């Protein structure tokens, strides 16, 4: 079943603006030469995905490695205000030039 596309206004508009509509058919040798030039030009340039794929894969691998290492070493819990340090001692003294030095001595915590 063949269709008649002459009633399609977009098709008529595209055909009217086609710069090669008046050109004669290319000879087989010219067609082959154009095809060879296009294939040679396409082979010279790497695909666009190759430019960003390697750096993206490297970043993803480093991120996975960092997350894996971070999960092996859990962060120790931070004492909250409800848990005051037990028997902390404080030593204060002033230096000759007037600097106040404060040391807090915390008892060792056994785990």
C-alpha positions as CSV (number, residue, x, y, z in Angstrom):
1,X,0.0,0.0,0.0
2,X,1.6,3.3,-1.1
3,X,0.7,6.6,0.5
4,X,0.3,9.8,-1.2
5,X,2.3,12.4,0.8
6,X,1.5,15.3,-1.4
7,X,-1.2,16.5,0.9
8,X,1.2,16.8,3.9
9,X,2.0,20.5,4.2
10,X,5.2,19.9,6.1
11,X,6.5,17.5,3.5
12,X,5.8,20.0,0.8
13,X,7.5,22.8,2.7
14,X,10.6,20.7,3.3
15,X,10.8,19.7,-0.4
16,X,10.4,23.3,-1.5
17,X,13.3,24.4,0.7
18,X,15.6,21.5,-0.2
19,X,18.7,22.9,-1.8
20,X,19.6,19.7,-3.5
21,X,16.1,19.2,-5.1
22,X,17.3,20.6,-8.5
23,X,20.7,18.7,-8.4
24,X,21.2,15.8,-10.7
25,X,21.7,12.3,-9.3
26,X,25.3,11.6,-8.2
27,X,27.4,9.2,-10.1
28,X,28.2,6.0,-8.3
29,X,31.9,7.0,-8.0
30,X,31.1,10.4,-6.5
31,X,28.7,8.7,-4.0
32,X,31.4,6.3,-2.9
33,X,34.0,9.1,-2.6
34,X,31.6,11.1,-0.4
35,X,30.9,8.0,1.8
36,X,34.6,7.3,2.1
37,X,35.3,10.9,3.2
38,X,32.5,10.8,5.8
39,X,33.7,7.5,7.2
40,X,37.3,8.8,7.4
41,X,36.2,11.9,9.2
42,X,34.1,9.9,11.7
43,X,37.1,7.6,12.4
44,X,39.4,10.5,13.2
45,X,37.3,11.9,16.0
46,X,36.7,9.8,19.2
47,X,33.1,9.3,20.2
48,X,31.9,12.1,22.6
49,X,31.2,9.6,25.4
50,X,34.9,8.5,25.4
51,X,35.9,12.0,26.6
52,X,33.9,11.9,29.8
53,X,33.5,8.2,30.4
54,X,37.0,7.5,31.8
55,X,37.1,10.4,34.2
56,X,33.6,9.7,35.4
57,X,34.4,6.0,36.0
58,X,37.6,7.0,37.9
59,X,35.6,9.4,40.2
60,X,32.9,6.7,40.8
61,X,35.6,4.1,41.7
62,X,37.3,6.6,44.1
63,X,34.0,7.4,45.7
64,X,33.2,3.7,46.2
65,X,36.6,3.1,47.7
66,X,36.2,6.0,50.1
67,X,32.8,4.9,51.2
68,X,34.0,1.4,51.7
69,X,36.9,2.5,53.8
70,X,34.7,4.9,55.8
71,X,32.2,2.1,56.6
72,X,35.0,-0.1,58.1
73,X,36.0,2.6,60.6
74,X,32.9,3.7,62.5
75,X,33.0,7.2,64.1
76,X,33.0,6.9,67.9
77,X,29.9,8.3,69.7
78,X,30.1,11.9,70.9
79,X,29.1,12.4,74.5
80,X,25.9,14.4,74.8
81,X,25.0,17.1,77.4
82,X,23.2,14.4,79.4
83,X,26.4,12.4,79.8
84,X,28.9,14.7,81.6
85,X,32.5,13.4,81.7
86,X,33.1,11.6,84.9
87,X,35.6,13.2,87.4
88,X,37.2,15.6,85.0
89,X,39.9,17.7,86.6
90,X,40.9,21.2,85.4
91,X,44.2,22.9,85.8
92,X,44.6,26.6,85.1
93,X,47.6,28.9,85.2
94,X,48.7,32.2,83.8
95,X,52.0,32.7,81.9
96,X,54.4,35.6,82.5
97,X,52.8,37.6,79.6
98,X,49.3,37.1,80.9
99,X,48.1,34.2,78.8
100,X,45.6,32.0,80.6
101,X,46.2,28.2,80.1
102,X,43.4,25.8,80.9
103,X,44.0,22.0,80.8
104,X,41.2,19.5,81.3
105,X,42.3,16.1,82.5
106,X,39.8,13.4,81.6
107,X,40.0,10.0,83.1
108,X,40.9,7.2,80.7
109,X,37.9,5.3,79.4
110,X,38.1,1.6,79.1
111,X,36.2,0.0,76.3
